[in-house]
Amino acid sequence: MYRLEVSHTVYRQIKRLPLQAQERIVSAITHLTENPRPPGTKKLTGREGYRVRVGDYRILYQIDDAAKVITIFRVMSRGDVYRA
């Protein structure tokens, strides 16, 4: 089982989303602790990390397999998530 690290910025990003989207995203993040590379996960190009799709939103994260840590660094809508 992996340990989650979520930045304060990610908490704010999630709180701005509609309630139903928040629930789905929190559920998806929780499931990442059991399987950090679920079906549909894609490796990011141009930077380290992975992304998982949750409806119209994306969760971007990094995995440290040696330390068993998942670091969530961005949760935003599909159109905004990859911008600087």
N, CA, C and O atoms as a GROMACS GRO file, in nm:
protein
  336
    1MET      N    1   0.084  -0.118   0.000
    1MET     CA    2   0.000   0.000   0.000
    1MET      C    3   0.088   0.125   0.000
    1MET      O    4   0.188   0.132   0.072
    2TYR      N    5   0.051   0.221  -0.081
    2TYR     CA    6   0.128   0.344  -0.094
    2TYR      C    7   0.073   0.451  -0.001
    2TYR      O    8  -0.044   0.449   0.037
    3ARG      N    9   0.160   0.545   0.034
    3ARG     CA   10   0.123   0.659   0.118
    3ARG      C   11   0.100   0.778   0.026
    3ARG      O   12   0.173   0.796  -0.072
    4LEU      N   13   0.000   0.860   0.056
    4LEU     CA   14  -0.032   0.978  -0.025
    4LEU      C   15   0.030   1.104   0.033
    4LEU      O   16   0.033   1.123   0.154
    5GLU      N   17   0.080   1.190  -0.056
    5GLU     CA   18   0.121   1.324  -0.020
    5GLU      C   19   0.043   1.418  -0.111
    5GLU      O   20   0.054   1.410  -0.234
    6VAL      N   21  -0.033   1.507  -0.052
    6VAL     CA   22  -0.116   1.600  -0.129
    6VAL      C   23  -0.084   1.741  -0.082
    6VAL      O   24  -0.090   1.770   0.037
    7SER      N   25  -0.048   1.828  -0.177
    7SER     CA   26  -0.012   1.965  -0.140
    7SER      C   27  -0.136   2.047  -0.106
    7SER      O   28  -0.248   2.011  -0.141
    8HIS      N   29  -0.112   2.156  -0.037
    8HIS     CA   30  -0.221   2.247   0.000
    8HIS      C   31  -0.286   2.304  -0.125
    8HIS      O   32  -0.407   2.328  -0.127
    9THR      N   33  -0.208   2.326  -0.229
    9THR     CA   34  -0.260   2.376  -0.355
    9THR      C   35  -0.363   2.280  -0.415
    9THR      O   36  -0.465   2.323  -0.467
   10VAL      N   37  -0.335   2.151  -0.407
   10VAL     CA   38  -0.427   2.051  -0.460
   10VAL      C   39  -0.557   2.051  -0.380
   10VAL      O   40  -0.665   2.037  -0.438
   11TYR      N   41  -0.549   2.066  -0.249
   11TYR     CA   42  -0.671   2.075  -0.169
   11TYR      C   43  -0.757   2.192  -0.217
   11TYR      O   44  -0.879   2.177  -0.230
   12ARG      N   45  -0.695   2.307  -0.244
   12ARG     CA   46  -0.770   2.423  -0.292
   12ARG      C   47  -0.829   2.396  -0.431
   12ARG      O   48  -0.942   2.437  -0.459
   13GLN      N   49  -0.753   2.329  -0.517
   13GLN     CA   50  -0.804   2.297  -0.651
   13GLN      C   51  -0.927   2.208  -0.643
   13GLN      O   52  -1.023   2.228  -0.717
   14ILE      N   53  -0.924   2.110  -0.553
   14ILE     CA   54  -1.037   2.019  -0.538
   14ILE      C   55  -1.158   2.093  -0.480
   14ILE      O   56  -1.271   2.070  -0.524
   15LYS      N   57  -1.136   2.182  -0.383
   15LYS     CA   58  -1.247   2.254  -0.320
   15LYS      C   59  -1.320   2.345  -0.418
   15LYS      O   60  -1.437   2.377  -0.395
   16ARG      N   61  -1.255   2.388  -0.525
   16ARG     CA   62  -1.319   2.475  -0.625
   16ARG      C   63  -1.410   2.398  -0.720
   16ARG      O   64  -1.489   2.459  -0.793
   17LEU      N   65  -1.401   2.268  -0.720
   17LEU     CA   66  -1.478   2.185  -0.813
   17LEU      C   67  -1.620   2.161  -0.761
   17LEU      O   68  -1.645   2.175  -0.642
   18PRO      N   69  -1.712   2.125  -0.850
   18PRO     CA   70  -1.848   2.089  -0.806
   18PRO      C   71  -1.842   1.969  -0.710
   18PRO      O   72  -1.752   1.886  -0.719
   19LEU      N   73  -1.938   1.961  -0.620
   19LEU     CA   74  -1.940   1.859  -0.515
   19LEU      C   75  -1.931   1.718  -0.571
   19LEU      O   76  -1.856   1.635  -0.519
   20GLN      N   77  -2.005   1.688  -0.676
   20GLN     CA   78  -2.003   1.554  -0.734
   20GLN      C   79  -1.864   1.521  -0.788
   20GLN      O   80  -1.817   1.409  -0.773
   21ALA      N   81  -1.800   1.616  -0.852
   21ALA     CA   82  -1.664   1.595  -0.904
   21ALA      C   83  -1.566   1.576  -0.789
   21ALA      O   84  -1.475   1.493  -0.799
   22GLN      N   85  -1.584   1.651  -0.681
   22GLN     CA   86  -1.496   1.636  -0.564
   22GLN      C   87  -1.502   1.494  -0.511
   22GLN      O   88  -1.399   1.433  -0.483
   23GLU      N   89  -1.622   1.441  -0.498
   23GLU     CA   90  -1.639   1.305  -0.444
   23GLU      C   91  -1.571   1.202  -0.534
   23GLU      O   92  -1.505   1.111  -0.485
   24ARG      N   93  -1.588   1.215  -0.665
   24ARG     CA   94  -1.527   1.120  -0.760
   24ARG      C   95  -1.375   1.129  -0.756
   24ARG      O   96  -1.307   1.027  -0.762
   25ILE      N   97  -1.323   1.250  -0.746
   25ILE     CA   98  -1.178   1.269  -0.745
   25ILE      C   99  -1.118   1.216  -0.616
   25ILE      O  100  -1.014   1.150  -0.620
   26VAL      N  101  -1.180   1.244  -0.503
   26VAL     CA  102  -1.129   1.192  -0.375
   26VAL      C  103  -1.131   1.039  -0.376
   26VAL      O  104  -1.038   0.976  -0.326
   27SER      N  105  -1.235   0.981  -0.433
   27SER     CA  106  -1.242   0.835  -0.443
   27SER      C  107  -1.129   0.782  -0.531
   27SER      O  108  -1.065   0.683  -0.497
   28ALA      N  109  -1.104   0.847  -0.644
   28ALA     CA  110  -0.997   0.803  -0.734
   28ALA      C  111  -0.861   0.816  -0.668
   28ALA      O  112  -0.776   0.728  -0.683
   29ILE      N  113  -0.839   0.925  -0.594
   29ILE     CA  114  -0.711   0.944  -0.525
   29ILE      C  115  -0.692   0.836  -0.419
   29ILE      O  116  -0.582   0.783  -0.403
   30THR      N  117  -0.798   0.804  -0.347
   30THR     CA  118  -0.792   0.699  -0.245
   30THR      C  119  -0.756   0.565  -0.307
   30THR      O  120  -0.678   0.489  -0.250
   31HIS      N  121  -0.813   0.535  -0.423
   31HIS     CA  122  -0.784   0.407  -0.489
   31HIS      C  123  -0.640   0.400  -0.540
   31HIS      O  124  -0.586   0.291  -0.559
   32LEU      N  125  -0.577   0.516  -0.562
   32LEU     CA  126  -0.438   0.515  -0.606
   32LEU      C  127  -0.345   0.453  -0.503
   32LEU      O  128  -0.239   0.400  -0.538
   33THR      N  129  -0.381   0.459  -0.375
   33THR     CA  130  -0.296   0.400  -0.272
   33THR      C  131  -0.288   0.248  -0.287
   33THR      O  132  -0.187   0.188  -0.249
   34GLU      N  133  -0.393   0.188  -0.340
   34GLU     CA  134  -0.394   0.043  -0.360
   34GLU      C  135  -0.331   0.003  -0.493
   34GLU      O  136  -0.260  -0.097  -0.502
   35ASN      N  137  -0.357   0.083  -0.597
   35ASN     CA  138  -0.304   0.055  -0.731
   35ASN      C  139  -0.262   0.188  -0.793
   35ASN      O  140  -0.347   0.258  -0.849
   36PRO      N  141  -0.133   0.225  -0.786
   36PRO     CA  142  -0.091   0.355  -0.835
   36PRO      C  143  -0.095   0.370  -0.987
   36PRO      O  144  -0.083   0.480  -1.040
   37ARG      N  145  -0.111   0.259  -1.057
   37ARG     CA  146  -0.121   0.263  -1.204
   37ARG      C  147  -0.245   0.188  -1.251
   37ARG      O  148  -0.235   0.082  -1.312
   38PRO      N  149  -0.364   0.244  -1.221
   38PRO     CA  150  -0.488   0.175  -1.260
   38PRO      C  151  -0.505   0.179  -1.412
   38PRO      O  152  -0.436   0.255  -1.480
   39PRO      N  153  -0.596   0.098  -1.466
   39PRO     CA  154  -0.622   0.102  -1.610
   39PRO      C  155  -0.660   0.244  -1.652
   39PRO      O  156  -0.737   0.312  -1.584
   40GLY      N  157  -0.606   0.288  -1.764
   40GLY     CA  158  -0.634   0.422  -1.813
   40GLY      C  159  -0.530   0.524  -1.773
   40GLY      O  160  -0.534   0.638  -1.819
   41THR      N  161  -0.436   0.485  -1.687
   41THR     CA  162  -0.330   0.576  -1.646
   41THR      C  163  -0.232   0.595  -1.761
   41THR      O  164  -0.198   0.500  -1.831
   42LYS      N  165  -0.188   0.717  -1.778
   42LYS     CA  166  -0.091   0.746  -1.884
   42LYS      C  167   0.030   0.816  -1.825
   42LYS      O  168   0.017   0.899  -1.735
   43LYS      N  169   0.147   0.784  -1.877
   43LYS     CA  170   0.269   0.851  -1.837
   43LYS      C  171   0.272   0.987  -1.906
   43LYS      O  172   0.238   0.998  -2.023
   44LEU      N  173   0.313   1.091  -1.831
   44LEU     CA  174   0.319   1.225  -1.887
   44LEU      C  175   0.439   1.238  -1.979
   44LEU      O  176   0.543   1.176  -1.956
   45THR      N  177   0.426   1.318  -2.084
   45THR     CA  178   0.539   1.347  -2.170
   45THR      C  179   0.584   1.490  -2.141
   45THR      O  180   0.502   1.578  -2.119
   46GLY      N  181   0.713   1.511  -2.141
   46GLY     CA  182   0.766   1.643  -2.114
   46GLY      C  183   0.792   1.670  -1.967
   46GLY      O  184   0.854   1.771  -1.934
   47ARG      N  185   0.747   1.584  -1.880
   47ARG     CA  186   0.774   1.596  -1.736
   47ARG      C  187   0.753   1.460  -1.672
   47ARG      O  188   0.693   1.371  -1.733
   48GLU      N  189   0.802   1.444  -1.552
   48GLU     CA  190   0.785   1.317  -1.482
   48GLU      C  191   0.646   1.308  -1.424
   48GLU      O  192   0.587   1.408  -1.384
   49GLY      N  193   0.594   1.187  -1.420
   49GLY     CA  194   0.466   1.166  -1.355
   49GLY      C  195   0.367   1.093  -1.441
   49GLY      O  196   0.395   1.051  -1.554
   50TYR      N  197   0.248   1.080  -1.385
   50TYR     CA  198   0.139   1.009  -1.449
   50TYR      C  199   0.014   1.093  -1.439
   50TYR      O  200   0.007   1.189  -1.362
   51ARG      N  201  -0.086   1.055  -1.520
   51ARG     CA  202  -0.215   1.120  -1.510
   51ARG      C  203  -0.324   1.014  -1.514
   51ARG      O  204  -0.311   0.911  -1.580
   52VAL      N  205  -0.430   1.043  -1.443
   52VAL     CA  206  -0.546   0.956  -1.446
   52VAL      C  207  -0.667   1.046  -1.472
   52VAL      O  208  -0.678   1.157  -1.418
   53ARG      N  209  -0.757   0.996  -1.553
   53ARG     CA  210  -0.875   1.072  -1.592
   53ARG      C  211  -0.991   1.040  -1.499
   53ARG      O  212  -1.018   0.924  -1.469
   54VAL      N  213  -1.060   1.144  -1.455
   54VAL     CA  214  -1.182   1.129  -1.375
   54VAL      C  215  -1.285   1.223  -1.437
   54VAL      O  216  -1.291   1.341  -1.402
   55GLY      N  217  -1.364   1.172  -1.528
   55GLY     CA  218  -1.461   1.255  -1.600
   55GLY      C  219  -1.389   1.359  -1.683
   55GLY      O  220  -1.302   1.325  -1.763
   56ASP      N  221  -1.424   1.486  -1.664
   56ASP     CA  222  -1.360   1.596  -1.737
   56ASP      C  223  -1.238   1.650  -1.663
   56ASP      O  224  -1.184   1.753  -1.702
   57TYR      N  225  -1.194   1.582  -1.559
   57TYR     CA  226  -1.083   1.628  -1.477
   57TYR      C  227  -0.965   1.532  -1.486
   57TYR      O  228  -0.980   1.415  -1.520
   58ARG      N  229  -0.847   1.585  -1.454
   58ARG     CA  230  -0.725   1.504  -1.455
   58ARG      C  231  -0.655   1.518  -1.321
   58ARG      O  232  -0.651   1.626  -1.261
   59ILE      N  233  -0.600   1.406  -1.275
   59ILE     CA  234  -0.517   1.404  -1.154
   59ILE      C  235  -0.376   1.376  -1.201
   59ILE      O  236  -0.349   1.272  -1.262
   60LEU      N  237  -0.284   1.468  -1.173
   60LEU     CA  238  -0.144   1.449  -1.209
   60LEU      C  239  -0.067   1.414  -1.084
   60LEU      O  240  -0.083   1.478  -0.980
   61TYR      N  241   0.017   1.312  -1.094
   61TYR     CA  242   0.089   1.266  -0.975
   61TYR      C  243   0.219   1.198  -1.012
   61TYR      O  244   0.241   1.159  -1.127
   62GLN      N  245   0.307   1.185  -0.911
   62GLN     CA  246   0.433   1.115  -0.926
   62GLN      C  247   0.432   0.996  -0.831
   62GLN      O  248   0.369   0.999  -0.726
   63ILE      N  249   0.505   0.892  -0.872
   63ILE     CA  250   0.513   0.770  -0.791
   63ILE      C  251   0.658   0.745  -0.754
   63ILE      O  252   0.745   0.746  -0.841
   64ASP      N  253   0.683   0.723  -0.626
   64ASP     CA  254   0.814   0.680  -0.579
   64ASP      C  255   0.797   0.536  -0.530
   64ASP      O  256   0.757   0.513  -0.416
   65ASP      N  257   0.828   0.440  -0.618
   65ASP     CA  258   0.807   0.299  -0.584
   65ASP      C  259   0.898   0.254  -0.470
   65ASP      O  260   0.858   0.169  -0.390
   66ALA      N  261   1.018   0.308  -0.461
   66ALA     CA  262   1.111   0.267  -0.356
   66ALA      C  263   1.058   0.306  -0.217
   66ALA      O  264   1.065   0.227  -0.123
   67ALA      N  265   1.005   0.427  -0.206
   67ALA     CA  266   0.954   0.475  -0.077
   67ALA      C  267   0.804   0.447  -0.060
   67ALA      O  268   0.748   0.470   0.047
   68LYS      N  269   0.739   0.396  -0.168
   68LYS     CA  270   0.595   0.369  -0.167
   68LYS      C  271   0.515   0.495  -0.134
   68LYS      O  272   0.429   0.496  -0.046
   69VAL      N  273   0.546   0.603  -0.210
   69VAL     CA  274   0.480   0.732  -0.190
   69VAL      C  275   0.423   0.780  -0.323
   69VAL      O  276   0.490   0.773  -0.426
   70ILE      N  277   0.301   0.830  -0.319
   70ILE     CA  278   0.237   0.894  -0.434
   70ILE      C  279   0.219   1.041  -0.398
   70ILE      O  280   0.160   1.074  -0.296
   71THR      N  281   0.271   1.129  -0.483
   71THR     CA  282   0.260   1.272  -0.462
   71THR      C  283   0.167   1.332  -0.566
   71THR      O  284   0.198   1.333  -0.685
   72ILE      N  285   0.052   1.381  -0.521
   72ILE     CA  286  -0.045   1.445  -0.610
   72ILE      C  287  -0.003   1.590  -0.624
   72ILE      O  288   0.010   1.660  -0.523
   73PHE      N  289   0.020   1.638  -0.748
   73PHE     CA  290   0.065   1.775  -0.763
   73PHE      C  291  -0.030   1.864  -0.842
   73PHE      O  292  -0.007   1.985  -0.848
   74ARG      N  293  -0.135   1.809  -0.902
   74ARG     CA  294  -0.231   1.895  -0.970
   74ARG      C  295  -0.361   1.818  -0.995
   74ARG      O  296  -0.359   1.701  -1.034
   75VAL      N  297  -0.474   1.886  -0.973
   75VAL     CA  298  -0.607   1.833  -1.004
   75VAL      C  299  -0.685   1.949  -1.065
   75VAL      O  300  -0.719   2.045  -0.997
   76MET      N  301  -0.713   1.937  -1.196
   76MET     CA  302  -0.783   2.045  -1.264
   76MET      C  303  -0.863   1.988  -1.381
   76MET      O  304  -0.857   1.869  -1.411
   77SER      N  305  -0.937   2.077  -1.446
   77SER     CA  306  -1.012   2.034  -1.564
   77SER      C  307  -0.916   2.001  -1.677
   77SER      O  308  -0.802   2.045  -1.680
   78ARG      N  309  -0.964   1.924  -1.768
   78ARG     CA  310  -0.884   1.873  -1.879
   78ARG      C  311  -0.815   1.986  -1.957
   78ARG      O  312  -0.700   1.971  -1.997
   79GLY      N  313  -0.883   2.095  -1.978
   79GLY     CA  314  -0.829   2.205  -2.058
   79GLY      C  315  -0.722   2.288  -1.987
   79GLY      O  316  -0.640   2.351  -2.052
   80ASP      N  317  -0.724   2.289  -1.855
   80ASP     CA  318  -0.633   2.375  -1.778
   80ASP      C  319  -0.517   2.303  -1.713
   80ASP      O  320  -0.418   2.367  -1.678
   81VAL      N  321  -0.525   2.174  -1.696
   81VAL     CA  322  -0.432   2.101  -1.613
   81VAL      C  323  -0.288   2.102  -1.664
   81VAL      O  324  -0.194   2.097  -1.584
   82TYR      N  325  -0.268   2.108  -1.795
   82TYR     CA  326  -0.133   2.098  -1.850
   82TYR      C  327  -0.066   2.232  -1.870
   82TYR      O  328   0.051   2.237  -1.909
   83ARG      N  329  -0.136   2.341  -1.846
   83ARG     CA  330  -0.076   2.475  -1.858
   83ARG      C  331   0.015   2.501  -1.740
   83ARG      O  332  -0.016   2.466  -1.626
   84ALA      N  333   0.127   2.562  -1.768
   84ALA     CA  334   0.230   2.593  -1.668
   84ALA      C  335   0.175   2.582  -1.531
   84ALA      O  336   0.247   2.605  -1.434
   0.00000   0.00000   0.00000
